Protein backbone atom coordinates (compact mmCIF):
# COMPACT_ATOMS: atom_id res chain seq x y z
CA UNK A 1 0.00 0.00 0.00
CA UNK A 2 1.14 3.54 -0.75
CA UNK A 3 1.41 5.61 2.43
CA UNK A 4 -0.57 8.85 2.65
CA UNK A 5 -0.75 11.83 2.77
CA UNK A 6 0.96 12.97 -0.43
CA UNK A 7 3.22 15.74 -1.62
CA UNK A 8 2.30 16.30 -5.27
CA UNK A 9 5.35 16.81 -7.48
CA UNK A 10 4.57 18.94 -10.54
CA UNK A 11 8.11 19.15 -11.86
CA UNK A 12 8.48 21.49 -14.82
CA UNK A 13 5.09 20.65 -16.35
CA UNK A 14 4.63 22.89 -19.41
CA UNK A 15 0.87 23.25 -18.91
CA UNK A 16 -2.05 22.20 -16.74
CA UNK A 17 -2.77 19.13 -18.87
CA UNK A 18 0.69 17.72 -18.18
CA UNK A 19 -0.17 17.76 -14.47
CA UNK A 20 -3.28 15.61 -14.91
CA UNK A 21 -2.16 12.97 -12.41
CA UNK A 22 -1.79 15.54 -9.64
CA UNK A 23 -5.05 17.22 -10.70
CA UNK A 24 -6.97 13.98 -10.43
CA UNK A 25 -5.65 13.23 -6.97
CA UNK A 26 -6.32 16.79 -5.79
CA UNK A 27 -9.88 16.81 -7.17
CA UNK A 28 -10.89 13.39 -5.83
CA UNK A 29 -8.75 12.94 -2.72
CA UNK A 30 -7.99 16.49 -1.52
CA UNK A 31 -7.76 15.27 2.07
CA UNK A 32 -4.66 13.27 1.10
CA UNK A 33 -2.76 16.26 -0.34
CA UNK A 34 -0.33 18.14 1.93
CA UNK A 35 0.90 20.49 -0.77
CA UNK A 36 2.71 20.73 -4.09
CA UNK A 37 6.34 21.03 -5.22
CA UNK A 38 7.23 22.80 -8.48
CA UNK A 39 10.43 23.36 -10.39
CA UNK A 40 11.29 26.58 -12.22
CA UNK A 41 9.28 26.93 -15.40
CA UNK A 42 6.33 24.87 -14.16
CA UNK A 43 3.05 26.08 -15.64
CA UNK A 44 0.76 23.71 -13.76
CA UNK A 45 -0.80 24.63 -10.44
CA UNK A 46 -3.16 22.62 -8.25
CA UNK A 47 -4.02 25.56 -6.01
CA UNK A 48 -2.21 23.86 -3.13
CA UNK A 49 0.46 25.39 -0.92
CA UNK A 50 3.94 25.34 -2.43
CA UNK A 51 6.22 23.47 -0.05
CA UNK A 52 9.85 22.49 0.03
CA UNK A 53 10.72 18.84 0.52
CA UNK A 54 11.59 19.41 4.18
CA UNK A 55 8.45 21.48 4.80
CA UNK A 56 6.29 18.76 3.29
CA UNK A 57 7.86 16.10 5.48
CA UNK A 58 7.30 18.22 8.60
CA UNK A 59 3.65 18.65 7.54
CA UNK A 60 3.31 14.87 7.52
CA UNK A 61 3.78 13.91 3.87
CA UNK A 62 4.57 10.20 3.66
CA UNK A 63 4.87 9.85 -0.12
CA UNK A 64 5.87 12.18 -2.92
CA UNK A 65 3.75 11.39 -5.95
CA UNK A 66 5.05 12.18 -9.42
CA UNK A 67 1.99 14.13 -10.55
CA UNK A 68 3.19 14.79 -14.09
CA UNK A 69 2.43 12.66 -17.13
CA UNK A 70 4.90 13.82 -19.77
CA UNK A 71 5.20 12.38 -23.26
CA UNK A 72 6.99 9.07 -23.01
CA UNK A 73 7.07 9.08 -19.20
CA UNK A 74 10.66 10.28 -18.87
CA UNK A 75 12.41 10.99 -15.55
CA UNK A 76 14.70 13.95 -16.24
CA UNK A 77 17.91 14.76 -14.35
CA UNK A 78 16.21 17.64 -12.48
CA UNK A 79 13.36 15.35 -11.42
CA UNK A 80 15.84 12.74 -10.25
CA UNK A 81 17.51 15.25 -7.95
CA UNK A 82 14.19 16.05 -6.27
CA UNK A 83 13.25 12.37 -5.98
CA UNK A 84 16.52 11.69 -4.16
CA UNK A 85 15.87 14.64 -1.85
CA UNK A 86 12.44 13.27 -0.98
CA UNK A 87 13.86 9.83 -0.22
CA UNK A 88 16.62 11.32 1.91
CA UNK A 89 14.09 13.44 3.81
CA UNK A 90 12.09 10.34 4.77
CA UNK A 91 9.37 10.07 2.12
CA UNK A 92 8.51 7.20 -0.21
CA UNK A 93 8.08 8.05 -3.89
CA UNK A 94 5.27 6.88 -6.17
CA UNK A 95 5.24 7.16 -9.95
CA UNK A 96 3.00 6.10 -12.80
CA UNK A 97 5.53 6.86 -15.53
CA UNK A 98 6.63 4.33 -18.13
CA UNK A 99 10.23 4.96 -17.05
CA UNK A 100 10.32 2.98 -13.82
CA UNK A 101 11.85 4.23 -10.60
CA UNK A 102 13.07 0.73 -9.81
CA UNK A 103 15.12 0.63 -13.01
CA UNK A 104 17.29 3.53 -11.84
CA UNK A 105 20.14 2.06 -9.82
CA UNK A 106 20.94 5.33 -8.06
CA UNK A 107 17.35 5.82 -6.90
CA UNK A 108 17.14 2.21 -5.74
CA UNK A 109 20.32 2.60 -3.72
CA UNK A 110 19.12 5.89 -2.21
CA UNK A 111 15.78 4.36 -1.22
CA UNK A 112 17.48 1.36 0.33
CA UNK A 113 19.95 3.51 2.25
CA UNK A 114 17.14 5.52 3.84
CA UNK A 115 14.65 2.69 4.32
CA UNK A 116 12.19 4.12 1.84
CA UNK A 117 10.00 2.50 -0.84
CA UNK A 118 9.73 3.22 -4.57
CA UNK A 119 6.23 2.57 -5.93
CA UNK A 120 5.86 2.03 -9.69
CA UNK A 121 2.09 1.89 -10.16
CA UNK A 122 2.39 1.30 -13.90
CA UNK A 123 3.73 -2.19 -13.34
CA UNK A 124 1.16 -5.01 -13.56
CA UNK A 125 1.03 -6.84 -10.24
CA UNK A 126 -0.89 -9.85 -11.54
CA UNK A 127 -0.35 -12.34 -14.36
CA UNK A 128 -3.57 -11.55 -16.18
CA UNK A 129 -5.35 -14.28 -18.15
CA UNK A 130 -6.34 -14.31 -21.79
CA UNK A 131 -9.89 -13.00 -22.18
CA UNK A 132 -12.63 -15.59 -22.61
CA UNK A 133 -15.60 -13.42 -23.56
CA UNK A 134 -17.74 -15.55 -21.24
CA UNK A 135 -20.76 -13.61 -19.94
CA UNK A 136 -20.38 -12.47 -16.34
CA UNK A 137 -23.08 -11.57 -13.85
CA UNK A 138 -23.51 -7.95 -12.87
CA UNK A 139 -23.59 -4.79 -14.97
CA UNK A 140 -20.85 -2.70 -16.53
CA UNK A 141 -20.51 0.80 -17.94
CA UNK A 142 -17.42 1.91 -19.88
CA UNK A 143 -16.47 5.54 -20.46
CA UNK A 144 -14.94 6.03 -23.91
CA UNK A 145 -13.48 9.30 -25.16
CA UNK A 146 -12.89 11.26 -28.34
CA UNK A 147 -9.38 12.07 -27.15
CA UNK A 148 -6.92 11.48 -24.32
CA UNK A 149 -7.30 13.44 -21.08
CA UNK A 150 -10.86 14.61 -21.79
CA UNK A 151 -12.64 13.24 -18.71
CA UNK A 152 -13.22 9.50 -19.01
CA UNK A 153 -12.00 8.84 -15.48
CA UNK A 154 -13.86 11.85 -14.05
CA UNK A 155 -17.08 10.69 -15.72
CA UNK A 156 -16.82 7.20 -14.23
CA UNK A 157 -15.96 8.57 -10.78
CA UNK A 158 -18.85 11.05 -10.94
CA UNK A 159 -21.25 8.25 -11.83
CA UNK A 160 -19.96 6.07 -9.01
CA UNK A 161 -20.42 8.95 -6.56
CA UNK A 162 -24.01 9.52 -7.71
CA UNK A 163 -24.83 5.81 -7.57
CA UNK A 164 -23.49 5.40 -4.07
CA UNK A 165 -25.41 8.47 -2.93
CA UNK A 166 -28.56 6.67 -4.15
CA UNK A 167 -27.64 3.51 -2.28
CA UNK A 168 -26.81 1.63 -5.48
CA UNK A 169 -24.08 -0.98 -5.70
CA UNK A 170 -21.26 0.54 -7.73
CA UNK A 171 -17.48 0.24 -8.04
CA UNK A 172 -15.08 2.44 -9.99
CA UNK A 173 -12.58 0.25 -11.83
CA UNK A 174 -9.31 2.09 -12.46
CA UNK A 175 -7.35 1.24 -15.59
CA UNK A 176 -4.68 3.97 -15.44
CA UNK A 177 -2.07 5.45 -13.15
CA UNK A 178 -4.17 8.34 -11.81
CA UNK A 179 -7.17 6.16 -11.04
CA UNK A 180 -4.93 3.68 -9.24
CA UNK A 181 -3.39 6.44 -7.12
CA UNK A 182 -6.85 7.79 -6.29
CA UNK A 183 -8.47 4.49 -5.34
CA UNK A 184 -5.48 2.36 -4.40
CA UNK A 185 -6.46 -0.41 -6.80
CA UNK A 186 -6.79 -1.18 -10.50
CA UNK A 187 -4.77 -2.22 -13.56
CA UNK A 188 -2.19 -0.16 -15.51
CA UNK A 189 -3.77 -1.24 -18.78
CA UNK A 190 -1.31 0.45 -21.14
CA UNK A 191 1.52 -1.47 -19.47
CA UNK A 192 -0.15 -4.88 -19.93
CA UNK A 193 1.03 -7.02 -22.85
CA UNK A 194 -1.51 -6.54 -25.65
CA UNK A 195 -2.71 -10.15 -25.75
CA UNK A 196 -3.68 -9.93 -22.08
CA UNK A 197 -5.37 -6.50 -22.02
CA UNK A 198 -8.92 -7.73 -22.51
CA UNK A 199 -8.32 -10.48 -19.97
CA UNK A 200 -7.09 -7.89 -17.47
CA UNK A 201 -10.36 -5.97 -17.85
CA UNK A 202 -12.33 -9.17 -17.28
CA UNK A 203 -10.17 -9.78 -14.20
CA UNK A 204 -11.11 -6.48 -12.53
CA UNK A 205 -14.79 -6.78 -13.47
CA UNK A 206 -15.62 -10.32 -12.31
CA UNK A 207 -18.99 -11.92 -11.59
CA UNK A 208 -20.99 -9.76 -9.20
CA UNK A 209 -24.50 -9.18 -7.88
CA UNK A 210 -27.07 -8.78 -10.61
CA UNK A 211 -27.71 -5.15 -9.61
CA UNK A 212 -24.05 -4.19 -9.15
CA UNK A 213 -22.44 -1.73 -11.58
CA UNK A 214 -18.76 -1.63 -12.51
CA UNK A 215 -17.85 1.85 -13.78
CA UNK A 216 -14.83 1.19 -15.98
CA UNK A 217 -12.33 3.96 -16.59
CA UNK A 218 -11.69 4.31 -20.31
CA UNK A 219 -8.21 4.68 -21.77
CA UNK A 220 -6.68 6.18 -24.87
CA UNK A 221 -8.90 7.67 -27.54
CA UNK A 222 -11.30 6.86 -30.33
CA UNK A 223 -9.63 9.39 -32.63
CA UNK A 224 -6.00 9.63 -31.51
CA UNK A 225 -3.60 7.59 -33.64
CA UNK A 226 -0.95 7.38 -30.93
CA UNK A 227 -3.13 5.85 -28.20
CA UNK A 228 -5.93 3.99 -29.94
CA UNK A 229 -4.51 0.54 -29.22
CA UNK A 230 -5.33 0.52 -25.52
CA UNK A 231 -8.85 1.75 -26.34
CA UNK A 232 -9.58 -1.25 -28.52
CA UNK A 233 -8.91 -3.65 -25.65
CA UNK A 234 -11.82 -2.08 -23.79
CA UNK A 235 -14.51 -1.75 -26.46
CA UNK A 236 -15.13 -5.32 -27.64
CA UNK A 237 -18.56 -5.22 -26.00
CA UNK A 238 -20.63 -5.51 -29.20
CA UNK A 239 -18.83 -8.75 -30.02
CA UNK A 240 -19.30 -10.41 -26.62
CA UNK A 241 -22.55 -8.63 -25.71
CA UNK A 242 -24.87 -7.76 -28.62
CA UNK A 243 -27.13 -5.81 -26.24
CA UNK A 244 -24.52 -3.14 -25.48
CA UNK A 245 -25.63 0.44 -26.12
CA UNK A 246 -24.56 4.05 -25.72
CA UNK A 247 -26.67 5.68 -23.01
CA UNK A 248 -25.34 9.22 -22.68
CA UNK A 249 -22.71 11.81 -23.49
CA UNK A 250 -20.29 13.48 -21.11
CA UNK A 251 -18.69 16.78 -22.16
CA UNK A 252 -15.72 18.47 -20.54
CA UNK A 253 -16.77 22.14 -20.37
CA UNK A 254 -14.07 23.44 -18.04
CA UNK A 255 -13.04 26.22 -20.43
CA UNK A 256 -16.59 27.45 -21.08
CA UNK A 257 -18.80 29.84 -19.14
CA UNK A 258 -21.94 28.45 -17.49
CA UNK A 259 -24.14 29.71 -20.32
CA UNK A 260 -21.80 28.38 -23.01
CA UNK A 261 -21.57 25.00 -21.29
CA UNK A 262 -25.34 24.64 -21.01
CA UNK A 263 -25.84 25.70 -24.62
CA UNK A 264 -23.29 23.15 -25.87
CA UNK A 265 -24.82 20.33 -23.84
CA UNK A 266 -28.33 21.18 -25.08
CA UNK A 267 -27.21 21.39 -28.71
CA UNK A 268 -25.36 18.08 -28.46
CA UNK A 269 -28.29 16.38 -26.75
CA UNK A 270 -30.69 17.56 -29.45
CA UNK A 271 -28.35 16.46 -32.23
CA UNK A 272 -27.46 13.06 -30.75
CA UNK A 273 -30.70 12.20 -28.99
CA UNK A 274 -28.87 11.25 -25.78
CA UNK A 275 -28.71 12.88 -22.33
CA UNK A 276 -25.68 15.17 -22.32
CA UNK A 277 -24.03 16.73 -19.28
CA UNK A 278 -20.72 17.78 -17.78
CA UNK A 279 -20.89 15.43 -14.76
CA UNK A 280 -18.04 17.04 -12.85
CA UNK A 281 -19.66 20.46 -13.17
CA UNK A 282 -23.35 19.53 -13.00
CA UNK A 283 -23.47 16.07 -11.48
CA UNK A 284 -24.00 12.68 -13.09
CA UNK A 285 -27.66 12.13 -12.18
CA UNK A 286 -28.92 12.14 -15.76
CA UNK A 287 -26.24 9.71 -16.89
CA UNK A 288 -27.10 7.33 -14.04
CA UNK A 289 -30.79 7.67 -14.87
CA UNK A 290 -29.98 6.65 -18.44
CA UNK A 291 -28.57 3.31 -17.26
CA UNK A 292 -31.97 2.13 -16.04
Buried (B, 14 or more C-beta within 10 A) or exposed (E): EBBBBBBBBBBBBBEBEBBBBBBBBBBBBEEBBBBBBBBEEBBBBBEBEBBEBEBBBEEEBBBBBBBBBBEEBEBEEEBBEBBBBBBBBBBBBBBBBBBBBEEBEEBEEBBEEBEBBBBBBBEBEEEBEEBEEEEBEBBBBBBBBEBBBBBBBBBBBBBBBBBEEEEBBBBBBBBBBBBBBBBEEBBBBBBBEEEBBBBBBBBBBEEBEEEBBBBBBBBBBBEBEEBEEBBBBBBBBEEBEEEBEEBBBBBBBEEBEEEEBBEBBEEBBEEEEBBBBBBBBBBBBBBBEBBE
